[in-house]
Amino acid sequence: MSTWDFSELQHHLLICNGGSCMKRQGEEVTQAIRAEISRLGLDRQIHTSRTRCNGRCQDACVVIAYPQGTWFRDVSPEHALALLERVRTGEGFGEHVSHVLVDGKFVRNEVAPLGKKK
């Protein structure tokens, strides 16, 4: 078991590996994002964690970026570089943003399904 030094960490990506996301290449998305992070030399700045279901199965495969609070939808392995650019710069990849954190609340992008009330 590892204990990572997070003193240089700037972003944490939560990559859904729940049932629906796994059917939509969740494992491949996880590996592609991790490979791009390594290729770009960003291992100290961007950490990834696999999660189970995040409750947005219609948006599979889901990736959540913190501390920004941005939820990404319909992510495929080919999107790894564009997603990382969005995480780092806040620019691009907007068609895959489902929710953003604004004033402490998540605001849905119109491209994302509304979803059910809890």
Salt bridges, closest charged atoms under 4 A:
GLU8 OE2 - ARG44 NH1 3.15
GLU27 OE1 - ARG50 NH1 2.50
GLU36 OE1 - ARG39 NH2 2.86
ASP59 OD2 - ARG56 NE 2.80
ASP59 OD1 - ARG73 NE 3.45
ASP74 OD1 - ARG24 NH2 2.58
GLU85 OE2 - ARG88 NH1 3.24
GLU95 OE2 - HIS96 NE2 3.96
